[in-house]
Amino acid sequence: MSQDSNQDKDKLWGGRFSEPTDAFVEQFTASVNFDQRMALQDIAGSRVHARMLSKVGVLSQNDCDAIQKGLDEVENDIVSGRFEWSVELEDVHMNIEAALTAKIGDAGKRLHTGRSRNDQVATDIRLYLREQINFIVAEIRRLQSGLLDLAEREFDTIMPGFTHLQVAQPITFGHHMMAWFEMMQRDASRMMDCQVRMNQSPLGAAALAGTSYPIDREFSAEQLGFDQPTRNSLDSVSDRDFAIEFCAASALLMTHLSRCSEELVIWSSAQFDFIELPDRFCTGSSIMPQKKNPDVPELVRGKVGRVNGHLVSLLTLMKSQPLAYNKDNQEDKEPLFDTIDTVRGSLRAFADMMPAITCKKDNMYKAAKQGFSTATDLADYLVRKGLPFRDAHEVVGKAVALGVDTAKDLSEMTLPELQQFSDMISDDVFDVLTLEGSVAARNHIGGTAPEQVKKAVVTGRLLIQD
Ligand code: ARG
């Protein structure tokens, strides 16, 4: 940065200053290196602001036309990579305004009438995030659609279901995938919900108190696709709830993905060996030739850390801030942008990877057989024969103890062996002791029966059509 360019006369706000900004302070306070991501939103806001000013008679039609044309050129320069961003001009807003004025002269200087960077930046972030949420929801839908395909393919594939990571009851793999689907369904809904609240136009709030020009805030709101103008100017320039809500929804989404990741890591280990991750989503070890590491799930599991961190950053940034705008708020962008990038990247990797995993059905089946996973079915069987559930629990506990001693699953015991624990047991017991019988019996809304998985897939396909 040259000292020459660092003169107060170059600043768009330089009028009242008697010495140039300290060179380090200039860099320290600048945001252009990261807020240039909102350039197209900034231009869209300026186009509408100029049209609104001309509509209410504050700006001439000629000036408005010149601004539109000038902004087209600035946009072209930015999109084609020709635009020269300058730290001396501090942020995206002043870089664009200065470039516009360089192109069209005085009309460019009239653009900022009745506006402040405070309502401008609040508008830009909302426009930017609103669009990003569309991309995120689309990616969630792609992942959900992959999960539905997988659930359909593996609707009757039996695996052990776990509680405390101990074998609990047999379930179907399709049912497990539909559990992930449900988490994603809520995540998408949270994203869309926060998008609704964010979709109000702060334009016109100006610095904090509104403006003395006869502006038409409804027009600006409508032109920018907002549902309505915000209702209070002080709140408009200082509110960042929408960014915090988005980060909270993202933290939860990433938490869900980290849980899925953990299961993929466990399932693909040699000890479980339930699934095979496609090679293209794994990497090897530079020293151990035999290794195939589940990098993608591990990395996604790890990335939840930074997203949780960004949520805490934004909450802390906002805590105790007096109304209205404070420069603190410039610190909202990096956490927000990194959250967006991390969420989009993680979803993309998952959406690509999930449909390509293969199930090792025999291994899952064997594992389900090992942990007395049909013990509850035996208890339910005895209840149906008239035994109170607590007594049935006791009887089955004893049968399991024998199974542990003799290394036999309940389904592998003989009828006389089982009958020593209760004379209510007869030869129809074997229907409930098989894994297939166990899962098929849980045939109600939300149950693991293959028939229910098929129904859940049909419902799921309808749910993601919004
Ligand atoms: N770069 C600033 C931000 O990100 C824009 C608003 C600056 N407003 C001000 N009065 N300094 O928040």
Residues whose N, C-alpha, C, O or C-beta is under 5 A from the ligand:
A	BS01	LIG	S31 D91 R117 N118 V121 N329 Q330
